[in-house]
Amino acid sequence: MKAVIQRVSRATCEVDGCLVGEVGRGLLVLVCAMRGDESDGARKLARRIAEFRCFPDEEGRMNLSLVDEGLSLLVVSQFTLAADGRRGRRPSFVSAAPPEEAQALLEDFLEEFRGLGLECACGRFGAHMKVELLNDGPVTFVLEVPPKAPG
């Protein structure tokens, strides 16, 4: 799985003009399930994000995590993170997991955050979403847990 995490002061997600997810200070997580990803990888990435030290301590150093601060996150499924644009002018999405698998992996991903006691809002899988955020920093990271090697 692949994720782009952004430290935010606030973030919202709308579908068809209706608010479906909203958080204050915390993280916006754009996440993509890749071909070959499994449930344990989804949970591992979620835990890594929850414990990733990207929030400032009293001295302004990035030493605190979402869990340390007890903050919220907004998770938005974004299959375009699987895009391969190395050839031509149109991206290829062949490395993205099929929708049914991706949705199940997203549920495992969300469940891990909730199991850690974190408030977790989310977008709507497969919908056209409008995401708005106020990036704090800006602070943005790309994290990935590659699929297990076959065999």
BALOBA-1460 file (C-alpha; in Angstrom, 3 decimals):
// residues 151
<rec num="1" residu="m" x="0.000" y="0.000" z="0.000"/>
<rec num="2" residu="k" x="1.048" y="3.528" z="-0.653"/>
<rec num="3" residu="a" x="0.032" y="6.661" z="1.240"/>
<rec num="4" residu="v" x="0.602" y="10.382" z="1.100"/>
<rec num="5" residu="i" x="0.158" y="11.898" z="4.539"/>
<rec num="6" residu="q" x="-0.249" y="15.600" z="5.135"/>
<rec num="7" residu="r" x="-0.225" y="17.313" z="8.500"/>
<rec num="8" residu="v" x="-3.291" y="19.543" z="8.523"/>
<rec num="9" residu="s" x="-4.963" y="22.209" z="10.623"/>
<rec num="10" residu="r" x="-8.243" y="20.999" z="9.087"/>
<rec num="11" residu="a" x="-9.459" y="18.847" z="6.203"/>
<rec num="12" residu="t" x="-12.847" y="18.016" z="4.682"/>
<rec num="13" residu="c" x="-14.205" y="15.649" z="2.056"/>
<rec num="14" residu="e" x="-17.434" y="16.207" z="0.099"/>
<rec num="15" residu="v" x="-19.365" y="13.918" z="-2.238"/>
<rec num="16" residu="d" x="-22.148" y="15.424" z="-4.365"/>
<rec num="17" residu="g" x="-22.108" y="18.596" z="-2.256"/>
<rec num="18" residu="c" x="-22.520" y="16.686" z="1.034"/>
<rec num="19" residu="l" x="-19.851" y="16.622" z="3.733"/>
<rec num="20" residu="v" x="-18.818" y="12.988" z="4.310"/>
<rec num="21" residu="g" x="-15.662" y="13.480" z="6.381"/>
<rec num="22" residu="e" x="-14.060" y="16.232" z="8.408"/>
<rec num="23" residu="v" x="-11.178" y="16.619" z="10.865"/>
<rec num="24" residu="g" x="-9.496" y="19.436" z="12.719"/>
<rec num="25" residu="r" x="-5.800" y="19.261" z="13.583"/>
<rec num="26" residu="g" x="-4.373" y="15.922" z="12.499"/>
<rec num="27" residu="l" x="-3.581" y="14.130" z="9.255"/>
<rec num="28" residu="l" x="-5.084" y="13.834" z="5.804"/>
<rec num="29" residu="v" x="-4.153" y="10.408" z="4.449"/>
<rec num="30" residu="l" x="-4.470" y="9.672" z="0.732"/>
<rec num="31" residu="v" x="-4.114" y="5.916" z="0.359"/>
<rec num="32" residu="c" x="-3.885" y="3.434" z="-2.514"/>
<rec num="33" residu="a" x="-4.034" y="-0.350" z="-2.449"/>
<rec num="34" residu="m" x="-1.648" y="-1.932" z="-4.935"/>
<rec num="35" residu="r" x="-1.799" y="-5.317" z="-6.679"/>
<rec num="36" residu="g" x="-0.488" y="-7.972" z="-4.318"/>
<rec num="37" residu="d" x="-1.215" y="-6.032" z="-1.127"/>
<rec num="38" residu="e" x="-2.572" y="-8.022" z="1.807"/>
<rec num="39" residu="s" x="-4.408" y="-7.240" z="5.017"/>
<rec num="40" residu="d" x="-1.294" y="-7.402" z="7.208"/>
<rec num="41" residu="g" x="0.425" y="-4.821" z="4.975"/>
<rec num="42" residu="a" x="-2.587" y="-2.505" z="5.224"/>
<rec num="43" residu="r" x="-2.572" y="-2.776" z="9.018"/>
<rec num="44" residu="k" x="1.209" y="-2.312" z="9.161"/>
<rec num="45" residu="l" x="0.996" y="0.895" z="7.097"/>
<rec num="46" residu="a" x="-1.842" y="2.236" z="9.264"/>
<rec num="47" residu="r" x="0.138" y="1.609" z="12.454"/>
<rec num="48" residu="r" x="3.221" y="3.208" z="10.906"/>
<rec num="49" residu="i" x="1.197" y="6.323" z="10.027"/>
<rec num="50" residu="a" x="-0.412" y="6.467" z="13.480"/>
<rec num="51" residu="e" x="3.008" y="6.311" z="15.143"/>
<rec num="52" residu="f" x="4.891" y="8.457" z="12.574"/>
<rec num="53" residu="r" x="6.490" y="11.382" z="14.398"/>
<rec num="54" residu="c" x="5.502" y="14.392" z="12.301"/>
<rec num="55" residu="f" x="4.031" y="16.718" z="14.951"/>
<rec num="56" residu="p" x="6.165" y="19.233" z="16.834"/>
<rec num="57" residu="d" x="7.119" y="18.909" z="20.478"/>
<rec num="58" residu="e" x="7.648" y="21.880" z="22.828"/>
<rec num="59" residu="e" x="10.949" y="22.655" z="21.086"/>
<rec num="60" residu="g" x="9.414" y="22.564" z="17.598"/>
<rec num="61" residu="r" x="11.060" y="19.254" z="16.637"/>
<rec num="62" residu="m" x="9.036" y="16.532" z="14.926"/>
<rec num="63" residu="n" x="8.949" y="14.124" z="17.845"/>
<rec num="64" residu="l" x="5.237" y="13.451" z="18.370"/>
<rec num="65" residu="s" x="2.827" y="11.171" z="16.543"/>
<rec num="66" residu="l" x="-0.900" y="11.140" z="15.917"/>
<rec num="67" residu="v" x="-1.213" y="8.648" z="18.805"/>
<rec num="68" residu="d" x="0.946" y="10.786" z="21.122"/>
<rec num="69" residu="e" x="-1.198" y="13.851" z="20.436"/>
<rec num="70" residu="g" x="-4.547" y="11.997" z="20.335"/>
<rec num="71" residu="l" x="-5.425" y="13.650" z="17.025"/>
<rec num="72" residu="s" x="-7.799" y="12.689" z="14.217"/>
<rec num="73" residu="l" x="-7.295" y="11.708" z="10.615"/>
<rec num="74" residu="l" x="-9.236" y="11.873" z="7.381"/>
<rec num="75" residu="v" x="-8.579" y="8.904" z="5.088"/>
<rec num="76" residu="v" x="-9.318" y="9.235" z="1.373"/>
<rec num="77" residu="s" x="-8.885" y="6.326" z="-1.026"/>
<rec num="78" residu="q" x="-6.978" y="7.534" z="-4.102"/>
<rec num="79" residu="f" x="-6.168" y="4.929" z="-6.738"/>
<rec num="80" residu="t" x="-4.278" y="7.515" z="-8.815"/>
<rec num="81" residu="l" x="-1.321" y="7.066" z="-6.441"/>
<rec num="82" residu="a" x="-0.712" y="3.836" z="-8.377"/>
<rec num="83" residu="a" x="-0.186" y="5.782" z="-11.619"/>
<rec num="84" residu="d" x="2.814" y="5.026" z="-13.766"/>
<rec num="85" residu="g" x="3.547" y="8.007" z="-15.976"/>
<rec num="86" residu="r" x="6.973" y="6.990" z="-17.238"/>
<rec num="87" residu="r" x="5.781" y="6.402" z="-20.792"/>
<rec num="88" residu="g" x="3.596" y="8.479" z="-23.033"/>
<rec num="89" residu="r" x="1.169" y="11.141" z="-21.882"/>
<rec num="90" residu="r" x="-1.488" y="8.994" z="-20.247"/>
<rec num="91" residu="p" x="-0.909" y="7.336" z="-16.855"/>
<rec num="92" residu="s" x="-1.235" y="3.592" z="-16.475"/>
<rec num="93" residu="f" x="-3.039" y="2.219" z="-13.425"/>
<rec num="94" residu="v" x="-2.270" y="-1.484" z="-13.890"/>
<rec num="95" residu="s" x="-0.464" y="-1.644" z="-10.542"/>
<rec num="96" residu="a" x="-3.588" y="-0.578" z="-8.602"/>
<rec num="97" residu="a" x="-5.494" y="-3.331" z="-6.824"/>
<rec num="98" residu="p" x="-8.881" y="-4.256" z="-8.318"/>
<rec num="99" residu="p" x="-11.720" y="-2.263" z="-6.672"/>
<rec num="100" residu="e" x="-13.155" y="-5.157" z="-4.616"/>
<rec num="101" residu="e" x="-9.735" y="-5.993" z="-3.148"/>
<rec num="102" residu="a" x="-8.868" y="-2.326" z="-2.627"/>
<rec num="103" residu="q" x="-12.083" y="-1.669" z="-0.713"/>
<rec num="104" residu="a" x="-11.486" y="-4.645" z="1.607"/>
<rec num="105" residu="l" x="-7.902" y="-3.501" z="2.239"/>
<rec num="106" residu="l" x="-9.123" y="0.022" z="2.955"/>
<rec num="107" residu="e" x="-11.479" y="-1.388" z="5.611"/>
<rec num="108" residu="d" x="-8.556" y="-3.246" z="7.248"/>
<rec num="109" residu="f" x="-6.529" y="-0.015" z="7.115"/>
<rec num="110" residu="l" x="-9.328" y="1.987" z="8.787"/>
<rec num="111" residu="e" x="-9.942" y="-0.731" z="11.384"/>
<rec num="112" residu="e" x="-6.320" y="-0.544" z="12.529"/>
<rec num="113" residu="f" x="-6.623" y="3.192" z="13.255"/>
<rec num="114" residu="r" x="-9.888" y="2.678" z="15.129"/>
<rec num="115" residu="g" x="-8.323" y="-0.166" z="17.101"/>
<rec num="116" residu="l" x="-5.687" y="2.301" z="18.279"/>
<rec num="117" residu="g" x="-8.481" y="4.533" z="19.585"/>
<rec num="118" residu="l" x="-8.049" y="7.204" z="16.920"/>
<rec num="119" residu="e" x="-10.956" y="9.187" z="15.509"/>
<rec num="120" residu="c" x="-10.947" y="8.328" z="11.822"/>
<rec num="121" residu="a" x="-13.141" y="10.077" z="9.254"/>
<rec num="122" residu="c" x="-13.116" y="8.882" z="5.667"/>
<rec num="123" residu="g" x="-14.157" y="9.723" z="2.160"/>
<rec num="124" residu="r" x="-16.405" y="7.472" z="0.091"/>
<rec num="125" residu="f" x="-14.693" y="4.667" z="-1.798"/>
<rec num="126" residu="g" x="-15.028" y="4.978" z="-5.572"/>
<rec num="127" residu="a" x="-16.842" y="8.318" z="-5.457"/>
<rec num="128" residu="h" x="-15.829" y="11.596" z="-7.060"/>
<rec num="129" residu="m" x="-14.693" y="13.545" z="-4.002"/>
<rec num="130" residu="k" x="-13.747" y="17.127" z="-3.320"/>
<rec num="131" residu="v" x="-11.038" y="17.276" z="-0.685"/>
<rec num="132" residu="e" x="-10.103" y="20.526" z="0.987"/>
<rec num="133" residu="l" x="-7.245" y="20.955" z="3.428"/>
<rec num="134" residu="l" x="-5.184" y="23.509" z="5.226"/>
<rec num="135" residu="n" x="-1.697" y="21.979" z="5.194"/>
<rec num="136" residu="d" x="0.197" y="22.725" z="8.409"/>
<rec num="137" residu="g" x="3.850" y="23.403" z="7.647"/>
<rec num="138" residu="p" x="3.519" y="22.366" z="4.893"/>
<rec num="139" residu="v" x="4.393" y="18.879" z="6.069"/>
<rec num="140" residu="t" x="3.855" y="16.038" z="3.576"/>
<rec num="141" residu="f" x="5.325" y="12.516" z="3.461"/>
<rec num="142" residu="v" x="5.003" y="9.495" z="1.169"/>
<rec num="143" residu="l" x="4.973" y="6.151" z="3.000"/>
<rec num="144" residu="e" x="4.730" y="2.695" z="1.490"/>
<rec num="145" residu="v" x="4.559" y="-0.924" z="2.541"/>
<rec num="146" residu="p" x="5.366" y="-2.985" z="-0.557"/>
<rec num="147" residu="p" x="3.457" y="-6.206" z="-1.222"/>
<rec num="148" residu="k" x="5.059" y="-9.411" z="-0.001"/>
<rec num="149" residu="a" x="7.287" y="-11.106" z="-2.537"/>
<rec num="150" residu="p" x="5.663" y="-14.217" z="-4.051"/>
<rec num="151" residu="g" x="6.825" y="-17.545" z="-2.742"/>
